[in-house]
Each structure stands twice: as C-alpha cells, then as structure tokens.
Amino acid sequence: MNETIQYFRNSYDEDLQNYRKEQEIEREKEREREKQQRETDERLKRMAERLQALEQEPDINIVDFLRTLDEELWEMINLYKNGKIINYGNPEMILLTQPINMDLLYEVMGDFRDRMSDEVVIAADKSNPTDYDIKNSPTLEFYKNDVSNYQDCDRFLDKVFEQEGKRPFKINFDFGTVIQRSEPKSEEGNKIFKYSIVYDGSNKLVSYRINRPEVNKTVLHIPSIIMSRISMNDYKKYVHSTIIQMQERTIVDTQEMFVAIFSMLICVYRLPYNSAGLCNEMLKIHKNRKEIRYVECNYNYMICFWTAYSFIVMPDRKGKFLHPDSRVALAKKELFKYYNVK
C-alpha cells in the first residue's frame, strides 16, 4: 500500500514538474513575442512622429523628409560600427554560432542547395522571366542560395546595382537561415526525423530545418533608396551590421536558435527616373494640400507609396471612408497603370 502511494506521489511530482517546465517555456516565448512587438511598435511610432513633425513645419525640408529611413539605417550602422563579423572558419555558410552537430547542419543545407539554382531572378511573380520581363518589371526578386561569407553578400549587392544601372530603386533584403532545435528526449522516445539526431552529451534530440528568405519578411529590415554607388556602399554597412546583430542574438525561443546564414534575397522596387530629383517646391505643394501621409502597410503588399497616392486619386470624404481592401485594390491599380502592367 505504501509503495502504491509513493508511486502515485512520485508520478504526481514528475507531472507537476513537467507542467511547470512547459509553462515556463510558454511564458518565455510570450515574453520574446512581446519584446519583438514592442520593438516593431516603437520603430513605427518613431517614423510616425517624424512624419507628423514634418506636417507641422512651415517650410518642409527634403533632407528631413528623406532622413526618416536614413536615421533608422545609420542608428543600426553606428550601433555595430565597432563590432566584427565572427569567422568560425566554415567555408560554405556564415555561422552565427557553433552548432551542436556540424555534419547534420551540412546535410540539411546541402540537400536544400541541391534542389535550388545558385541564383534565381523573379520578376512580378514570374519565376522564369524573359529579358523583357526583367527590363520592364516594377519589382524584382534576386535570390542567391550559395552565400558562404559576407563578401558574397557584397558581391551580390554590387551585381544588383550594376544590373539596375543608373536607375534609382528602393532596396530591401532577407536572409535564408538554418534553425537548430534542441529538446529533451522523452522516456517514450521522440520520433527521429530525417534531420534529427540524439545528442549523447545531454541526451537531447537535436534537429535542423531551413528557414527560407521571404519577401514578406523583408519588412523586418530597413529599406533604402539607392541612387548612387555611395548609397549602395552605405547599405552594405547596414547588411554587415545585421549579420553582427544576428550573431549576438541567435535565440528564437527556449528550444530554437539561428545557427547559420546560407542564402540571401534582395528585393528591388524600381522608381521613376525623376523620383530622385524631388524638389522642395513640389514637397511644399503636396504638404499644403495634405498629401503627405503616414501609411502603415500591414497587409504586406509593399506598395506604401501607391497606397498614399490613392488618397489623392480618391480621398476620404467627411463621413465616408474607403474600405482598406478597396484602398489596396486602388493602389495596385495605379501601380499597374503607371508601369503599363496588363
């Protein structure tokens, strides 16, 4: 009888301990999500405050107008200007930290690269664009799946710059990464997937998975307007700073962490040739007509300018507002009309 009671007591204590661990993991994930949301909210708030301050200025200054994103960019660059990208001596990828099992990491990355071309260009959602599509598309996506060091990133950026020539364009990027997951091995035994292994040192199940670069994740990075070789070199510094930051902040949650960068996506949004020559007088006109707006693109269509422009084409009237979905549809219509996209 006493043995039975002791058995149930031990079982209860074990279940309680496991429950507390699970709750702590969930709380840690929630804290991380709240932290990321706060950082995003603070950044959007700073941008909104800067643009609101411009509205209140009697004489708007184009330098102040363009400084909104530049300040964000240089805050990041200056934050890591004394930092260095750590070289872990791996020739095939940028390691963010030392992985638990290098062979398994090589395997998951190698299998992915075997299925993909080294470089891919997508023009306006066309995975196999013609030269005409690339020349006339308003947006381009450049993928490089064989990034092994930060110099590869620099050369990739230079290649995009040379292809665009002297045309001004907006640029943003995202990295393809490998995520390492480490979780306790249960008594019943976890299912061992292809890219998983039981680590003898801690009796944990270690697995790796690919986190592809995506267009909708470029919003996590700061965009920039590229008008010259100088502005492109500045953007390289920002990319370097991002790598340094990723090497410092590898943890995704209590069980997962980023361990490597293996690919890069560059998004190009082409601008009209005369967009680089905006003048003070024109900005004053638009300001006086209340046509400078802060637009938050929550729907990830990357058409903030055209959304703002839609307020000129079809402004909200007193007591009558255009539905956000209709506003997006109008912005896309104006974008396609400008670039003659059928």
N, C-alpha and C positions, 0 to 999 in steps of 0.2 A: 504493500500500500504506500509506504513512504517513498519507494522507488518510483512509483507511478506519479505521485505528487511532485517529486523532484523533477521527473521528466517533463511534465507539463509546465512546471515553473521555468525550467531552462528553455523550453520551446517558446514560452511567452517572452522571456527576456531577449531571446535571439530575434523574435519577430519585432519586438519593440525597438531594438537597436537598429534593425534593418529599416524600419519605418522612419526612425529619426534621421538616418543617413539619407534616405530618399527625400525627406522633407528639406534637409539642409541643401541637397543638390538642387532642388526646385527653387529654394529661396535664393541660392547663388545665381542660378540662371535668370531669375526675375530681377535681381539687382543689376546684372550685366545688361539686360534689356532696358531697364530704366536708365542706366548710365548712358547707353547709346542713344536713347530717345532724347535725353537731356542735352547731349552734345549736338544732336541734329536740331533740336528746338532752339538752342542758343545761337547756332550759326544762322538759322533762318531769321531769328529775331534781330541779330546784328545787321543782316542785309536789309531787312525791312526798315530798321531805324535809320540806316544811312540813306536809303532812298526817300524816306519821309523827311529827313533833314534837307535833302535837295529840293523837295517841293516847297519848303519854307524859305529857301534862299531867294532874294530878289533877283540876283544875277547868277544863273547856273553856270558852273564851270565844267567844261567837258572832261578836264583832268579828274575832277572829283567824281564825275559820273562813271568813268571807266575804272576808277580806283577801287570800287566796291569789291570786285573779284580779285583784283591785284593785291589788295591788302590781305585778303584771306590767303592768297598764294604765298606772299612773302612772310606772313606770320609763320607759316609752316616751314619755309626755307630757313628763316632765321632761327627757328626753334632747334633745328638739327644741323646748323651750319658747322658746328664743331664736332659733329658725330661722323663716324665712318661706317661704311658697309662692311660687316664682318665676312671674311672669306674663310669658309670651312674646308676649303681645299677640294670641293667637288666640281668636276668639270662639266657636268651635264645639267645642272639646275642651280638656282640661287637658294641655298639652305637658309632658313630663318632660325633654326635651332637644330641641335643634334638629335636625329630621330632614334627611336628605340631599336628599330630593325632596318638597316640601310638596304639590305637585299630585297626586302618586301617593298620598300619605297621605290627602288629601281624597277621592280616588276610592274607595279601599278602604273607608273609613269611611262615605262616603255611600251606597255600594251596600248595605252591611250595614243601615244605618238605614232605607233604603227598603223592606227586606224585613220589618222589625220594627215593632211598635207602639211608641210613645214610652214607654208604661208598661204593664206586664203583672203580673198577680197570679196565683199558682198556689197552690192550697190542697190539701194532702195528695195531691200528684201529679195534680191535676185542672187542666189548662191553661185550661179555661173554667168556673171555679167560679161557682155561683149565690151569691146573698146569704146563703143558709142555709149553704152550704159555708164561706164566708169567716167567718161568725159562729161556727161550731162547730168549725172545723178546729183540731187541736192545733198544727199548724205552717203557716206561710205564707211564701211567697217573693215578694218585691216586686222587680221589675226596672224600672230606669229607663235607657232607651237613648239619652237625649239630654243627658248630662252635659257641660256646657261650662266649668264652674268649680266651685270648692269650695263656693260659696254654693248651687249646685244640690244638692250633697250634703247641706248643712244643711237645706234646704227639704224634701228627700226624707225625711230622718230625722224632721223635725217632722211631716210628713204621716203617717208610720207611727205615731208616738207619739199623734197625735190620733185616729187610727182605733182604736188599742187602748184609748183612754180611760184609766181608772184601773187597768186590769188589769196586774199585773206580768208581765213577759216577759223571756226571755233573747234577746239580740240578737247577731248576727254579720254580717259582710259580706264581699264580694269585689268587686274592680273588673274591668271589662272593659277590656282594653288592646289597643294595636296594637304588634306586634313588627316591628322593622326588621332585615332580614338583609342583610349585605354580604359578598360572597365574591369571590375573584379570578376574572376571566374567563379560562377555559382557551383554549389555542390552537385546539382543535377547535371552540370556541364553545359556551356553555351554552344550554340551551333557555330561551327567553324566555317566561315565563308571563304571565298577564293583568296581574298587579300587580307587574311587574318592569320594570326599565329599566337600561341600561348607563350608568353614571356616567362622563362624559368626563373629569372631574378626576383620577380614579385608575384608570380602565379596570376598574372593578369592577361586578359585577352586583348591583344593589340591588333588594330586593323587600320587600313589606309583607304581613302577614297578621293576621287578627283572632284575639285570644285572649279568648274569651267568659268572663264571670263564671260560676262553677260553685259549687254547694252544697258539693261535696267539697273545694273549695279554701278555703272559709271557715275551715278549721282552721288555716290559716297565719296567721290574725289572732286577736286576743284577744277572746273573748266577754265580755259583761257582763250583769248583771241590771238591767233598767230598772224603777224603782219610782216615779220622780218626774221632773219637768222638770229638776231639778238633775242627776240621774244621766244623763239624755239629753244635757244640755249638756256633761257631762264626756266622754261618748262621742264627741261631735263633736270635741273636742280631740284625742282619740286618732285619729280619722279624718284630721284635719289633719296630725298627726304622721306618719301612714303615707304621706300624699302627699309630705311633705317628704323622708322617707326614700327613697321611690321616685325622687324627682328626684336624690337623691345616688347611688343605686345602680341605675343603669339597665341595666347589663350583665348579660345572661343567660349568654352564653359568649363565646368569642373572635370569633364571627361575628354574634351576635344581641344586640339590646338593646331594652328597652321605650322607646317614644318618646311614647306618649300614653295618657291615660285618657279613655274616651268613654262608659262606662256603669257602672252600679252595681247590685249585688244586695244586698238586705237580707233576712236570714233571721230569722224571728220564731218562737220556741218558747214557746207560752203556758204559763203556770204557774197552778196553782190559786190562787184568791183568797187563801187563808190561808197561802200559801207565803212571803209577805213578812213574816209575823209569827212566824217561828220563834223559840222561846224557849230560854233557857239550860237550863231544866229538861229539856225534851224532848231536846236535844242530849246532855245528860249521860246520859239513859236509853239513847239509842242508842249512845253511846260505851261505856258499861259493858257493853252487850250485844254489843260488837264489830261494830256495824252501820255504822260509818263506814269506808268503803273507798276506796282509790285505784284508779280504774278507767281504764285506757288503752284508748280506743276505736280500735283500729287498723283496724276494718272500716268506718269512715266512715258509720255509721248515725245518728250524732248523738243517741244515747239513753244517754248515760253514767249519768244518774240512774237510769233504769229498769234498766240493767244492774246497778248497785249494789243496787237494790231487789230484784232477782231473787235475791240471796244471802239475803235474809230469807225470801222465799217458798219457795225451795228451796236451802238452804245446802249447801255441800260437806261431806261427811262424811269421817271419817278413812278414808283408803284408797279413797275413792270421790269422784270429781270429775266435775262436769257438763262435757261437751264444749263448747268455746267457741261453736260454731254453735248448739248447743241452748240455751246461755245467752242468746244473741242472740234466738233464737226466743221464749224465755220472756219476755225483756224487752219485745219488741214486743207479745206477747200481753197483758201487764199494761198497757202504754201504751194499746192499743186498748180494753181493758176499762174503763180509767178514763175515757176520753173518749167511750165508747159508740160507737166506730167499728165498723161492721159489715164 
